[in-house]
Amino acid sequence: MANDKLITPKLLESYNNHLMELISRKSVFRDDTGIRTALAYCERVLRSDSSARLTYYDDAGNLVSLPRNFDAARNAVFLSAHIDTVDADPAEWVSISNPFEPQETSTHIIGRGANDCKAGVAFMLLLSEFHNLIPTDNVVFLVSYREEGNQAKTSTEIGAKLGSAIPLSNTHNLFLCLENTTRAELKVSMEAYDCEPCNAFIAITDIVPKIRDFLSDQPDWKPISIQPEKLPSDAVISKSRSGVSGHAATIKNQENVLYNAIFEDTDRMLSGGDAVQTSVVDNKIDIYDWPQLLRHRAVLNYRGLTSVRELRERLRDVDYAEYFPFSYAVGSDRRDAIASSLAKKLILNANGRDVEVRFTPNPGRSDASAIWNTTRHQNQLDLLTMGPGTRSHIDNGISRKTHGPDEGFHKASGYLAMQRILELCRSYLTEGE
């Protein structure tokens, strides 16, 4: 591993312990008590150096940790990750029986949130504990309260406070959302997301053939949930379809059991998906024989580089409701801002080492867009989504999808990614000094 002075066995043991502790605190986005419990653990770690840092909760519940002697004349680094996760169905998991009781193996740390996004949170806790890894006196740690669930992201408060309650450098500011962008393939690589799609949800209420017609006309949409308006009490399941569950950003319609049922069981009554946990495509749908076509309510998701205005224009002739306000859906295109940035220069200059970094659009949407769209200081930020968790990979025949079953932090690739991020942060902080 490059530069053992940065990453040592002692550091990795501490990192693993932090990640295991975080996973064991069930912080599903619907569970405020669980989220606060996980944040309390982070707070205890971040407050251990209280003489050097000011750590507090902002008005949205995000945990903020600032250097007390922040120097606006020097370059600064901002590290951010969210503490909440999607839920998990233990029946789907092969590696462990309880997704919220983590298990460590020689190759993985397995449990819900291991990659998205507790790998990023644990990275910040490690830096706060071993602050000699990089000069953390101009590093800000930000743990956002709620990112999942396609509701208003609490990181908008972070964006709004940048440049006021959260100070900015007058020179260069690197802002990394530490999401899972590492790839555990033949050669470990990372992606730096500099562009994120619109992430919109609508509800259509109609008979299944009409919902099928919409999906035929507009194939960029994918079903997340479909339920009859009223399930008859004497309805009996005639069969079920099963398939692949996972992150709604990456499951294709051809793999989506709801989509396949809508097209192939059009004359039946259908019930599947979770209308609350909308960032997850479910792996099962129940199909009922019923003598008449009933109206169903379908929740559909669109992810693409389309503005909200253009999306509304495409839906002009469709009878739909915004399932979440489209104001939540706006993505961000930061490619022009990043093109000539110090961050991109340093990343590209370091390529060719252990981990290659590739600039690419995010298939999903992270806190980066919420922060970018609410800050008044876009021209001062090098804002990227880039972190140590693996997005998805297969290990010994087990598929480890971020929002799917058997989510697992892949140690070998994750440690290399951490090294790469540490080197970037150190270079950025000391550039020009």
C-alpha positions in Angstrom: 0.0 0.0 0.0 1.3 3.4 -1.0 2.9 5.5 1.8 2.4 3.3 5.0 3.0 6.5 7.0 -0.6 7.4 6.4 -2.3 4.0 6.8 -1.1 1.6 9.5 -2.7 -1.6 11.0 -3.5 0.3 14.2 -5.4 2.9 12.2 -7.3 0.3 10.2 -8.3 -1.5 13.4 -9.7 1.7 14.8 -11.5 2.4 11.5 -13.1 -1.1 11.6 -14.2 -0.6 15.2 -15.8 2.7 14.4 -17.6 1.2 11.3 -18.9 -1.8 13.4 -20.1 0.5 16.1 -22.0 2.7 13.6 -23.7 -0.2 11.9 -24.8 -1.6 15.3 -26.7 1.6 15.9 -29.8 1.1 13.7 -30.4 4.5 12.1 -33.0 3.9 9.5 -34.2 7.2 8.0 -37.7 6.7 9.5 -36.4 6.2 13.0 -35.4 9.5 14.6 -34.5 7.8 17.9 -32.1 5.5 16.1 -30.5 8.4 14.1 -29.9 10.4 17.3 -28.3 7.3 18.9 -25.9 6.9 16.1 -25.1 10.7 16.1 -24.5 10.6 19.8 -21.7 8.0 19.2 -20.2 10.4 16.5 -20.5 13.3 18.9 -18.6 11.5 21.7 -15.7 10.8 19.3 -15.6 14.3 17.8 -15.8 15.9 21.2 -12.7 14.0 22.4 -10.5 16.9 21.2 -12.8 19.6 22.5 -10.0 22.1 23.1 -9.2 22.1 19.3 -12.7 21.7 17.9 -16.2 23.2 18.4 -18.8 20.4 17.9 -22.5 21.1 17.9 -25.9 20.2 16.3 -27.3 22.7 13.8 -31.0 23.6 13.5 -31.7 20.6 11.2 -30.0 18.1 13.5 -26.8 17.8 11.5 -23.6 17.3 13.6 -21.0 20.0 12.8 -17.4 19.9 14.0 -15.3 23.0 13.3 -11.6 23.8 14.1 -11.6 26.5 16.8 -8.7 28.2 15.0 -9.9 28.0 11.4 -7.7 30.0 9.2 -9.5 31.6 6.3 -6.2 32.5 4.7 -5.3 28.8 4.2 -6.9 26.1 2.0 -9.7 24.2 3.8 -11.3 20.7 3.5 -14.9 19.9 4.3 -15.8 16.2 4.8 -19.5 15.2 4.8 -21.5 11.9 5.1 -25.0 11.0 6.2 -25.7 8.8 9.2 -29.1 7.5 8.2 -29.7 4.3 6.2 -32.5 2.5 4.4 -34.1 -0.4 6.2 -33.3 -4.1 5.6 -35.2 -7.3 5.4 -33.3 -10.0 7.3 -35.0 -12.7 5.2 -33.1 -11.5 2.1 -29.6 -11.6 3.8 -27.3 -14.6 3.4 -24.2 -13.6 5.2 -25.7 -12.6 8.5 -29.1 -13.1 10.2 -29.5 -9.5 11.5 -28.3 -6.7 9.1 -27.9 -4.4 12.1 -25.6 -6.7 14.0 -22.4 -6.3 11.9 -20.0 -9.1 11.2 -16.4 -8.7 10.4 -14.6 -11.2 8.2 -11.1 -11.2 6.9 -12.3 -9.4 3.8 -15.5 -7.5 4.7 -17.5 -5.6 7.3 -21.1 -6.7 6.6 -24.2 -4.9 7.7 -26.7 -2.2 6.6 -25.0 1.1 6.0 -21.5 -0.5 5.7 -21.1 1.4 2.5 -23.9 4.0 2.4 -22.8 6.0 4.1 -21.3 4.8 7.4 -18.0 4.0 5.7 -17.7 7.8 5.1 -18.7 8.7 8.7 -16.2 6.2 10.1 -13.5 7.9 8.0 -14.2 11.2 9.6 -14.1 9.7 13.1 -10.8 8.1 12.3 -9.4 11.5 11.2 -10.6 13.2 14.3 -9.0 10.5 16.4 -5.7 10.4 14.6 -5.5 14.1 13.6 -1.8 13.8 12.7 -2.8 11.9 9.5 -3.3 15.2 7.8 -3.3 18.8 9.2 -6.9 18.8 10.5 -6.7 22.3 11.9 -8.5 23.5 8.7 -10.7 20.4 8.2 -14.5 20.6 8.9 -16.5 17.4 9.7 -20.2 17.3 8.8 -22.5 14.4 9.6 -25.9 15.0 8.1 -29.0 13.8 9.9 -31.2 12.6 7.0 -30.3 11.9 3.4 -32.3 8.8 2.6 -36.0 8.6 1.9 -36.3 11.2 -0.9 -37.6 13.9 1.4 -36.0 17.3 2.1 -32.4 16.5 2.9 -31.1 18.1 6.1 -27.8 19.0 4.4 -29.6 22.0 2.9 -29.0 23.6 6.3 -25.2 22.9 5.8 -25.4 24.6 2.3 -27.2 27.6 3.7 -24.7 28.1 6.5 -21.5 27.8 4.4 -19.7 31.1 4.6 -21.4 32.2 7.8 -21.8 29.8 10.7 -19.6 27.3 8.8 -16.5 29.4 7.7 -14.9 29.1 4.3 -11.4 29.7 3.2 -10.7 32.8 1.1 -8.4 30.7 -1.1 -9.6 27.1 -1.9 -12.3 24.9 -0.4 -12.5 21.2 -1.1 -15.8 19.7 -0.2 -16.1 15.9 -0.4 -19.4 14.0 0.2 -18.0 10.7 1.3 -20.5 8.5 -0.5 -19.7 5.0 -1.8 -17.9 5.5 -5.1 -15.2 2.8 -4.9 -15.1 -0.1 -7.3 -13.8 -3.5 -6.2 -12.8 -4.9 -9.5 -9.6 -6.4 -10.9 -8.0 -3.0 -10.3 -9.4 -0.9 -7.5 -10.8 2.4 -8.9 -12.8 5.3 -7.6 -15.3 7.7 -9.2 -15.5 11.3 -8.4 -19.1 12.5 -9.1 -19.2 16.0 -10.5 -22.8 15.9 -11.8 -26.0 14.4 -10.4 -29.4 13.7 -12.0 -32.8 15.0 -11.2 -34.4 12.4 -8.9 -38.2 12.8 -9.2 -41.1 10.8 -7.9 -44.7 10.8 -9.1 -47.9 8.9 -8.3 -50.2 7.7 -11.0 -53.6 6.2 -10.0 -55.3 4.2 -12.7 -55.9 0.6 -13.9 -52.8 -1.4 -14.6 -53.0 -1.3 -18.4 -52.9 2.5 -18.2 -49.9 2.4 -15.9 -48.3 0.0 -18.4 -49.0 2.4 -21.3 -47.3 5.2 -19.4 -44.2 3.1 -18.8 -44.2 2.2 -22.5 -44.4 5.8 -23.6 -41.9 7.1 -21.0 -39.4 4.2 -20.4 -37.1 6.4 -18.3 -39.4 6.0 -15.3 -39.3 2.9 -13.1 -42.0 1.6 -10.7 -41.1 1.7 -7.0 -44.4 0.7 -5.6 -47.8 -0.5 -6.9 -50.9 -1.2 -4.8 -54.6 -1.5 -5.4 -56.5 1.6 -4.1 -58.3 -0.9 -1.9 -57.2 -4.5 -1.5 -60.4 -6.7 -1.3 -60.5 -8.6 2.0 -61.2 -11.9 0.2 -58.4 -11.5 -2.3 -56.0 -14.5 -2.5 -52.5 -14.4 -3.8 -52.2 -16.6 -6.9 -48.5 -16.2 -7.4 -45.5 -14.1 -6.6 -42.6 -12.8 -8.6 -39.2 -12.5 -7.1 -36.0 -10.8 -8.5 -33.3 -8.4 -7.5 -33.6 -5.7 -4.8 -31.2 -2.8 -4.6 -30.7 0.9 -5.1 -33.3 2.5 -7.3 -30.5 4.4 -9.1 -28.9 1.2 -10.4 -31.6 -1.5 -10.8 -32.7 -1.5 -14.4 -36.4 -2.0 -15.4 -35.5 -5.4 -16.9 -34.5 -6.5 -13.4 -37.4 -4.8 -11.6 -40.1 -7.3 -10.6 -42.7 -4.6 -10.4 -42.0 -3.5 -13.9 -42.2 -7.1 -15.3 -45.5 -7.8 -13.5 -47.1 -4.6 -14.8 -46.2 -5.7 -18.4 -46.8 -9.4 -18.0 -49.7 -9.6 -15.5 -51.5 -6.6 -16.7 -55.0 -8.1 -16.2 -54.3 -9.0 -12.5 -54.3 -7.2 -9.2 -50.8 -6.3 -8.1 -49.2 -5.5 -4.7 -45.5 -4.8 -4.2 -42.9 -2.3 -3.3 -42.5 0.1 -0.4 -44.2 3.5 -0.9 -42.1 5.0 1.9 -38.6 3.6 1.3 -38.6 4.9 -2.3 -34.8 4.7 -2.9 -35.0 0.9 -2.9 -36.5 -1.3 -5.6 -38.1 -4.3 -3.9 -37.4 -7.9 -4.8 -41.0 -9.3 -4.6 -44.5 -8.6 -5.8 -47.7 -10.5 -5.1 -50.2 -11.2 -7.9 -53.9 -11.8 -7.4 -56.5 -13.2 -9.7 -59.5 -10.9 -9.6 -62.6 -10.7 -11.8 -62.3 -7.0 -12.7 -59.6 -4.4 -13.3 -59.1 -2.3 -10.2 -57.5 1.1 -10.0 -53.9 0.9 -8.6 -51.7 3.6 -7.2 -48.1 3.4 -8.6 -45.2 5.4 -7.3 -42.7 5.9 -10.1 -39.1 7.3 -10.1 -37.2 9.2 -12.7 -33.4 9.8 -12.6 -31.8 11.7 -15.4 -30.0 14.9 -16.4 -33.2 16.7 -17.1 -34.4 19.9 -15.4 -37.6 19.9 -13.4 -39.1 22.4 -15.9 -38.4 20.0 -18.8 -39.7 17.0 -16.8 -43.0 18.8 -16.1 -43.2 19.5 -19.8 -42.8 15.8 -20.7 -45.7 15.1 -18.2 -47.9 17.8 -19.5 -50.6 15.3 -20.8 -50.3 12.9 -17.9 -52.7 12.8 -14.9 -50.1 12.5 -12.0 -49.3 13.9 -8.6 -45.8 14.9 -7.4 -45.2 12.1 -4.8 -42.5 14.3 -3.3 -42.3 17.9 -4.2 -40.2 18.3 -7.4 -38.3 21.0 -5.5 -36.6 18.0 -3.7 -35.7 16.5 -7.0 -33.2 19.0 -8.5 -29.8 17.6 -9.3 -26.6 19.5 -9.9 -24.2 19.9 -12.8 -20.9 21.0 -11.3 -18.7 19.9 -14.2 -17.8 23.4 -15.4 -17.0 24.5 -11.9 -14.7 21.5 -11.3 -13.0 21.5 -14.7 -10.2 23.9 -13.8 -10.3 23.4 -10.1 -7.4 22.7 -7.8 -9.2 19.5 -6.7 -9.3 18.1 -10.2 -5.7 19.0 -10.9 -4.5 17.2 -7.8 -6.6 14.2 -8.5 -5.5 13.8 -12.1 -1.8 14.4 -11.2 -2.0 11.5 -8.7 -3.7 9.1 -11.1 -1.5 6.1 -12.2 -0.9 5.1 -8.6 -2.7 2.4 -6.7 -6.2 3.9 -7.3 -7.3 5.6 -10.5 -10.0 8.2 -10.1 -12.5 8.8 -12.9 -14.7 11.9 -13.1 -18.3 10.8 -14.0 -22.0 11.6 -13.3 -23.5 10.0 -10.3 -26.3 7.5 -11.1 -28.1 8.7 -8.0 -28.3 11.9 -6.0 -26.3 12.7 -2.9 -26.1 15.5 -0.3 -23.8 17.3 -2.8 -26.7 18.5 -4.8 -28.6 19.7 -1.8 -25.6 21.6 -0.6 -24.8 23.0 -4.0 -28.3 24.2 -4.6 -28.6 26.0 -1.3 -25.2 27.6 -0.9 -24.5 31.2 -2.0 -20.8 30.4 -2.5 -20.7 28.0 -5.4 -17.8 29.9 -6.9 -15.7 29.1 -3.8 -16.3 25.3 -3.7 -14.6 22.3 -5.3 -17.6 20.1 -4.5 -17.3 16.3 -5.3 -19.0 13.1 -4.2 -16.2 10.6 -3.6 -15.8 8.1 -0.8 -14.4 4.8 0.5 -17.5 2.5 0.4 -18.0 0.1 -2.5 -21.1 0.8 -4.6 -21.8 -2.8 -5.2 -19.7 -5.9 -5.9 -19.9 -9.7 -5.9 -17.9 -11.7 -3.4 -17.8 -15.5 -3.5 -21.0 -15.5 -5.5 -22.8 -13.2 -3.1 -24.0 -9.9 -4.6 -23.4 -7.0 -2.1 -25.5 -4.2 -3.3 -25.6 -0.9 -1.4 -29.3 -0.8 -0.7 -29.7 -4.5 -1.2 -29.0 -7.6 0.9 -25.5 -8.5 2.2 -24.2 -4.9 2.0 -20.5 -5.1 2.9 -17.6 -2.8 3.1 -14.8 -4.4 1.1 -11.7 -3.8 3.2 -9.0 -4.1 0.5 -10.5 -1.6 -1.9 -11.9 0.6 0.9 -8.5 1.0 2.5 -6.9 1.9 -0.8 -9.6 4.5 -1.3 -9.1 5.9 2.1 -5.4 6.3 1.4 -6.2 8.1 -1.9 -8.6 10.5 -0.1 -6.0 11.2 2.6 -3.4 12.0 0.0 -5.8 14.3 -1.8 -6.8 16.1 1.4 -3.2 16.5 2.5 -2.1 17.8 -0.9 -5.0 20.2 -1.1 -4.4 21.6 2.4 -0.7 22.2 1.8 -0.9 23.4 -1.8 0.9 26.7 -2.1 2.3 26.7 1.5 
